[in-house]
Amino acid sequence: MVVNVTSDGVDWAITADGSIRMATAKLGIRLVHVSSDAVFSGIGKTRYDETCAPVPITPYGAAKAADETSVLLLCPDGVADHTSLIIGDGGYHRERVVHELAANEREGVLFTDGIRCPVHAADLAAGLWKLAASTETGVFHLAGTDALSRYSLSVLSARRDGIAPSLLPVGRRADTRLLGALDVRLGSHATQHRLGIRLRGAREFLDMR
C-alpha cells in the first residue's frame, strides 16, 4: 500500500503530475491519496461533505483537484482524502509560526475570517492507516469537528504553549489581495461512521486544562 502525500504548492509538475504518474504506473498497490480542502471554493456554500465535487479557485487547489480526480479515475480501488490545517503537539509549521509571530521574528498577521476545520496529526495518521488497511474506495474527509479561523486556532495554540494571545498580530484576509477560499468547512460525519473513528476538534486537542 502507498499513502501519497506528494505536494509542492503551485508546482504543477510535482503536485499534480507526480501523483498522476504514480497512479498510471499500475504497480498493483493500494493507493491512498491525500488531497486538500483547497479544492473547494467556499463560494455560495461553506460546508462540504464527502459527496461534493472539487471547485478550485487557486493554482494549488487546481493542482490538487487534478491529481485526486486522476487518481480516482486510474485507480478505482483507491482512496482520495481531503484534509485541512494540520496541528501537532508543538512542532508543526503552523505552531512554529505562532511562536515566531509572537516574538516578532516573522512578518504577517493571523486572519480572523479564514475558516477551516483543523485536524490533529495523530488523528489524521490514524485515519489514513485505517483507510490503507481497509477495502474502502472513493472520497473521504479527515478533518476536525471545530470550524475555526486561523487566528482562533493560533490563540488556542498560544495558550497551550504559554504565549499571551495579545502578542499575536490580527488581520482580515478580505482586506488583502490573496487568492483562496475564505470559509471551507469539511464535514467528516460519513467518514467517521464508515471507518469507525472519532476525529477531535481543535478545542479538544489544544485544551490543556
Order of alpha helices (4+ residues) and beta strands (2+ residues): beta-alpha-alpha-beta-beta-alpha-beta-beta-alpha-beta-beta-beta-alpha-beta-beta-alpha-beta-beta-alpha-alpha
